[in-house]
Amino acid sequence: MDVMKQAKVDTLTRMLTEKGYTHLKVKARGQHFTIYSEEDGTTVPRLRLTAIPADQYALSFPTRSGKWERTPFVGTRQDLLEIVETMFGWHLESW
């Protein structure tokens, strides 16, 4: 993983930890940053931020079929984490 991408993973991880979501982890693949937890040894995707131009990100949630459904929400990492926390908080909670 390149240095810039690792820095973004580290920043997202720090942002989540500062909000108390220490059970969540971040992994990067391509332009996607997936926030996930590990439940009984299984990786459980919670949400995904996809990098788009101008340091903005698009928010997606996993479906039951394992695909990603993109939402209309676009913003900075901080903006989107606040939206998720406010409107879709159950995606961040510990199970």
C-alpha positions as CSV (number, residue, x, y, z in Angstrom):
1,M,0.0,0.0,0.0
2,D,1.4,3.4,-0.9
3,V,2.2,6.0,1.7
4,M,-0.7,8.3,0.9
5,K,-3.3,5.6,1.0
6,Q,-1.9,4.3,4.4
7,A,-2.0,7.8,5.8
8,K,-5.7,8.0,4.9
9,V,-6.4,4.6,6.5
10,D,-4.5,5.8,9.6
11,T,-6.5,9.0,9.7
12,L,-9.9,7.2,9.3
13,T,-8.9,4.8,12.1
14,R,-7.9,7.7,14.3
15,M,-11.2,9.5,13.6
16,L,-13.2,6.4,14.5
17,T,-11.1,5.8,17.7
18,E,-11.6,9.4,18.8
19,K,-15.4,8.9,18.5
20,G,-15.1,5.7,20.6
21,Y,-15.5,3.2,17.8
22,T,-12.4,1.2,18.8
23,H,-14.0,-2.1,17.5
24,L,-13.9,-0.8,13.9
25,K,-11.0,-1.2,11.5
26,V,-10.3,0.3,8.1
27,K,-8.8,-1.3,5.0
28,A,-8.1,0.2,1.6
29,R,-8.5,-1.3,-1.9
30,G,-8.2,0.8,-4.9
31,Q,-10.2,4.0,-4.3
32,H,-12.3,2.3,-1.6
33,F,-11.9,2.6,2.2
34,T,-13.9,0.0,3.9
35,I,-14.8,0.3,7.6
36,Y,-15.4,-3.1,9.1
37,S,-15.5,-5.1,12.3
38,E,-14.5,-8.6,13.1
39,E,-17.3,-10.7,14.6
40,D,-16.4,-14.3,15.7
41,G,-13.4,-14.3,13.3
42,T,-15.4,-13.0,10.3
43,T,-14.9,-9.7,8.7
44,V,-18.2,-7.7,8.7
45,P,-18.2,-4.7,6.3
46,R,-20.1,-1.7,7.9
47,L,-19.7,1.0,5.3
48,R,-17.4,2.2,2.5
49,L,-16.0,5.6,1.5
50,T,-14.9,5.8,-2.2
51,A,-12.5,8.6,-3.1
52,I,-13.7,10.9,-5.8
53,P,-12.1,14.1,-7.1
54,A,-11.4,17.2,-4.9
55,D,-10.7,15.2,-1.8
56,Q,-14.3,14.1,-1.5
57,Y,-15.8,10.7,-0.8
58,A,-19.0,8.9,-1.7
59,L,-20.7,6.8,1.0
60,S,-21.9,3.3,0.4
61,F,-23.5,0.6,2.6
62,P,-23.3,-3.2,2.1
63,T,-26.4,-5.1,1.0
64,R,-27.4,-8.5,2.2
65,S,-26.2,-10.0,-1.1
66,G,-22.7,-8.7,-0.4
67,K,-22.8,-5.9,-3.0
68,W,-22.4,-2.2,-2.2
69,E,-25.3,0.3,-2.5
70,R,-24.1,3.9,-3.0
71,T,-26.0,6.6,-1.2
72,P,-26.5,10.2,-2.4
73,F,-24.1,11.4,0.3
74,V,-20.8,12.9,-0.8
75,G,-18.4,14.9,1.3
76,T,-15.1,14.8,3.3
77,R,-14.3,11.9,5.5
78,Q,-15.3,13.9,8.5
79,D,-18.6,15.0,6.9
80,L,-19.5,11.5,6.0
81,L,-18.6,10.0,9.4
82,E,-20.8,12.6,11.0
83,I,-23.7,11.8,8.7
84,V,-23.3,8.1,9.4
85,E,-23.1,8.7,13.1
86,T,-26.2,10.9,13.1
87,M,-28.4,9.1,10.5
88,F,-27.1,5.6,10.4
89,G,-25.5,5.0,13.8
90,W,-26.3,1.3,13.9
91,H,-23.7,0.8,11.3
92,L,-21.0,1.9,13.7
93,E,-22.2,0.3,16.9
94,S,-20.6,-2.8,18.4
95,W,-22.7,-5.9,18.0
